[in-house]
Amino acid sequence: MARSHLPPLAAIRVFEAAARHRNFTTAAAELGMTQAAVSYQIKVLEERVGAALFLRQARGVELSEIGAHFAQKSTDALDILSDAFAKAKGRTEETLEISVIPTFATNFLAQRIGCFQIDNPSIAVRIEVNQSLSDFASDGFDLAIRSGRGDWPGLKSHLLVPVEFTPMLSPALAEKAGGIHQPADLLRMPIIEPSDPWWHQWFQAAGVPDANLATQPGLQFGSQVLEANAAIAGQGIGILTPAFYREEIAQKRLYQPFDLVCSDGQGYWLVYPENRRNLTKIRLFRNWLQGKVDEFNRQ
């Protein structure tokens, strides 16, 4: 197709924003335009295409079949153009901003992120560790690592590590209690985070369905990293993801008394907005992290 037949770039930008938000008013606010100006640019584009891109409905607008196909291609094209422009402008150093939950940050990413920096010296990395879900539209993060089921609307999700769990404690505490011979023996000892639903699920699977943890005072940390540190210090039994504590087990700082490991169907996920998936820095980090995770899972 001849380049002279292409529609104005301004109209494509307006259409892409309106298609992403499914709302002309929101698109107008993002682009600093009036709603009337957005409607006009959409009309210009529809006339050039020769078909309706949106279906006007009582509660707003929805993409037509042609509009949906064009929206995806428009997003891809604008991402590529944005990336190319950044490079042409001389931005040899970019910043990749990542939000990571504490468990994954401490037990996986911190030991490996330096390798990414060495392989990609032109990309500066900023990591923020927190439990809250990132709002990519307002907090400036490029990527996030979350725990859950990977079903966050508008985000592309890649499963990294499945969530698995089993009781773990310090060998000294196990010896002090006279050994751990059967699952019910755990109930004689201090439980860390007894309100954690993982405990109920594990005891059910272990054949102790009547395990009563309601009377356990327990320690409340709200983070698996802190629970593990408390368990290592002999403060009680934590229910932890064993894959993250291989070194502690090998060094006999933690003891896994039973082979039974449970899963609740959740996992640790790499997520980012679908419309940013073609950015070079996101693609480079995604491929690097997936390689590290594959290596970790094989172990």
C-alpha positions in Angstrom: 0.0 0.0 0.0 1.3 3.4 -0.9 2.4 5.6 2.1 0.2 8.4 0.6 -2.9 6.3 1.3 -2.2 6.2 5.1 -4.6 8.1 7.3 -3.3 11.0 9.5 -1.2 9.8 12.5 -3.2 12.1 14.7 -6.4 10.2 13.8 -4.7 6.9 14.5 -3.5 8.1 18.0 -7.0 9.2 18.9 -8.5 5.9 17.6 -6.0 3.8 19.5 -6.7 5.6 22.8 -10.5 5.5 22.3 -10.3 1.7 21.4 -8.2 1.0 24.5 -10.5 2.8 26.9 -13.8 2.0 25.0 -14.7 5.6 25.9 -14.3 8.8 24.0 -14.3 11.0 27.1 -11.5 9.1 28.8 -9.5 9.1 25.5 -10.0 12.8 25.3 -8.7 13.3 28.8 -5.6 11.2 28.1 -4.7 13.1 24.9 -5.6 16.6 26.3 -8.4 17.0 23.7 -12.1 17.7 23.8 -14.6 14.9 23.3 -15.8 16.6 20.2 -12.3 16.6 18.8 -12.0 12.9 19.5 -15.3 12.2 17.7 -14.2 14.3 14.7 -10.9 12.3 14.4 -12.7 9.0 14.6 -15.1 10.2 11.9 -12.2 11.2 9.7 -10.7 7.8 10.1 -14.0 5.9 9.5 -14.4 7.9 6.3 -10.9 6.9 5.2 -11.5 3.2 6.1 -15.0 3.2 4.6 -16.6 1.4 7.5 -17.6 1.9 11.1 -14.9 1.3 13.6 -17.2 1.7 16.7 -20.7 0.6 17.4 -22.5 3.4 19.2 -24.7 2.0 22.0 -26.8 3.4 24.8 -24.1 2.9 27.4 -21.1 3.9 25.3 -19.2 2.5 22.4 -17.9 -0.9 21.4 -15.5 -1.8 18.6 -16.9 -3.2 15.4 -15.2 -6.3 14.0 -13.1 -4.2 11.7 -12.4 -1.8 14.5 -11.2 -4.5 16.8 -8.7 -5.8 14.2 -7.5 -2.3 13.4 -7.1 -1.4 17.1 -4.7 -4.3 17.7 -2.6 -3.3 14.7 -2.7 0.3 15.6 -1.4 -0.4 19.2 1.4 -2.5 17.8 2.4 0.2 15.3 2.4 3.0 17.8 4.5 0.9 20.2 7.1 0.2 17.5 7.1 3.9 16.5 7.5 5.0 20.1 10.4 2.7 20.6 12.1 3.7 17.4 11.6 7.4 18.2 13.1 7.0 21.7 16.2 5.4 20.1 16.4 8.0 17.4 16.3 10.8 20.0 19.4 9.4 21.6 17.9 7.7 24.6 20.7 5.2 24.9 19.9 4.6 28.5 16.3 3.7 29.5 14.9 2.9 32.9 13.0 -0.3 33.5 10.8 0.2 36.6 9.6 -3.0 38.2 7.2 -3.6 41.1 7.8 -6.9 42.9 6.2 -8.7 45.8 8.6 -9.3 48.7 8.8 -13.1 48.5 9.9 -13.2 44.9 12.1 -10.2 45.2 14.0 -11.6 48.2 14.1 -15.3 47.2 14.6 -15.1 43.5 15.1 -11.7 41.8 17.7 -10.2 44.1 20.2 -13.0 43.4 19.9 -12.7 39.6 19.0 -9.1 38.6 22.7 -8.2 38.3 23.0 -10.6 35.4 20.3 -8.7 33.5 22.1 -5.4 34.2 25.4 -6.8 32.9 23.7 -8.2 29.7 21.8 -4.9 29.1 24.1 -2.1 30.3 22.0 0.6 28.5 18.9 -0.2 30.6 18.8 1.1 34.2 16.7 -1.0 36.5 14.7 0.4 39.4 12.9 -2.2 41.7 10.3 -1.3 44.3 9.2 -4.1 46.7 5.6 -3.9 47.9 2.6 -6.1 48.4 0.1 -3.8 46.6 -1.1 -4.2 43.1 0.4 -1.8 40.6 -1.7 0.7 38.8 0.3 1.0 35.6 -1.7 4.0 34.4 -0.6 6.1 37.3 2.5 4.7 39.2 4.9 4.6 36.3 5.9 0.9 36.5 6.7 -1.0 33.3 6.4 -4.4 34.8 5.2 -6.1 38.0 5.6 -9.5 39.6 2.5 -10.6 41.4 1.0 -13.7 43.0 -2.4 -14.9 42.0 -4.1 -16.7 39.1 -2.9 -14.5 36.3 -6.4 -13.2 35.4 -5.9 -9.4 35.7 -8.0 -7.5 33.1 -6.0 -5.6 30.5 -2.7 -7.2 31.5 -0.5 -9.7 29.8 0.5 -12.4 32.3 3.3 -15.0 32.2 3.4 -17.8 34.8 6.9 -17.9 36.4 6.7 -20.2 39.4 3.6 -22.2 40.7 2.8 -21.5 44.3 3.4 -24.6 46.4 3.6 -24.9 50.2 4.5 -27.2 53.1 5.4 -26.8 56.8 9.0 -25.9 57.6 10.9 -25.2 60.8 14.4 -25.0 62.2 16.0 -28.4 62.9 16.8 -27.1 66.5 13.0 -26.6 67.2 12.2 -30.0 65.7 14.8 -31.6 68.0 13.6 -29.7 71.0 10.0 -31.0 70.4 11.3 -34.6 70.3 11.1 -34.9 66.6 8.3 -34.6 64.0 7.0 -38.1 63.2 3.5 -37.5 61.9 1.5 -34.4 60.8 -0.5 -34.2 64.0 2.8 -33.6 65.9 3.0 -30.1 64.4 -0.1 -29.1 66.4 2.0 -29.4 69.6 4.3 -26.6 68.4 3.9 -22.8 67.8 2.4 -22.1 64.4 3.4 -19.0 62.5 0.4 -17.4 60.8 -2.2 -20.0 61.9 -4.9 -18.0 60.1 -3.2 -18.7 56.7 -5.6 -20.8 54.6 -2.6 -22.8 53.4 -2.5 -24.5 56.8 -6.1 -25.8 56.6 -5.5 -27.1 53.1 -2.2 -28.8 54.0 -3.6 -30.5 57.1 -6.6 -31.7 55.1 -4.3 -33.3 52.5 -2.2 -34.8 55.3 -5.2 -36.6 56.8 -5.7 -34.3 59.8 -9.0 -32.6 58.8 -9.9 -31.7 62.4 -6.7 -29.6 63.0 -7.9 -26.8 65.2 -5.7 -23.7 64.6 -8.3 -21.2 65.9 -6.9 -21.5 69.4 -3.3 -20.9 68.3 -2.2 -17.4 69.2 0.5 -17.5 66.5 2.7 -14.8 65.0 1.3 -12.6 62.2 3.8 -11.3 59.7 1.9 -10.9 56.4 4.9 -11.8 54.3 6.4 -15.2 53.6 9.9 -13.7 53.8 9.4 -12.7 57.4 7.7 -16.0 58.2 10.7 -17.9 56.9 13.1 -15.7 59.0 11.1 -16.4 62.1 11.1 -20.1 61.4 14.8 -20.1 60.9 15.2 -18.4 64.2 13.2 -21.2 65.9 10.1 -19.1 66.6 7.7 -21.6 65.2 6.6 -23.6 62.1 6.0 -21.6 58.9 4.1 -22.8 55.9 6.5 -21.9 53.0 7.2 -22.5 49.4 10.1 -25.0 49.5 11.6 -24.1 46.1 12.5 -20.7 47.5 14.4 -22.2 50.4 16.6 -24.8 48.8 19.8 -23.3 50.2 18.4 -22.9 53.7 17.4 -26.6 53.6 20.8 -27.7 52.3 22.5 -25.7 55.0 20.2 -27.2 57.6 18.8 -23.9 58.6 15.3 -25.1 57.7 13.8 -28.5 57.9 11.0 -29.9 55.8 9.6 -32.8 57.9 7.2 -34.1 55.2 7.3 -34.6 51.4 3.7 -33.6 51.1 3.6 -30.3 49.1 0.3 -28.6 48.3 -0.8 -26.0 45.7 -3.9 -23.8 45.6 -3.7 -23.1 41.9 -2.0 -19.8 42.2 1.5 -18.7 41.0 4.0 -15.9 40.7 3.4 -14.0 37.4 5.2 -11.4 35.3 2.6 -8.9 34.2 2.5 -5.7 32.1 -0.1 -3.8 30.1 -1.0 -5.5 26.8 -0.4 -2.4 24.8 3.3 -2.2 26.0 4.3 -5.8 25.1 6.4 -4.7 22.1 8.6 -2.3 24.0 12.2 -3.4 23.7 13.1 -3.1 27.4 10.0 -5.2 28.3 10.7 -7.8 25.7 14.4 -8.1 26.8 13.5 -8.4 30.5 10.7 -10.9 29.8 12.9 -13.2 27.7 15.8 -12.9 30.3 13.5 -13.7 33.3 11.8 -16.6 31.5 15.2 -18.1 30.9 16.2 -17.8 34.5 12.9 -19.2 35.7 13.2 -22.2 33.3 16.6 -22.9 34.8 15.3 -22.5 38.3 12.3 -24.9 37.6 14.6 -27.5 36.1 16.6 -27.6 39.3 
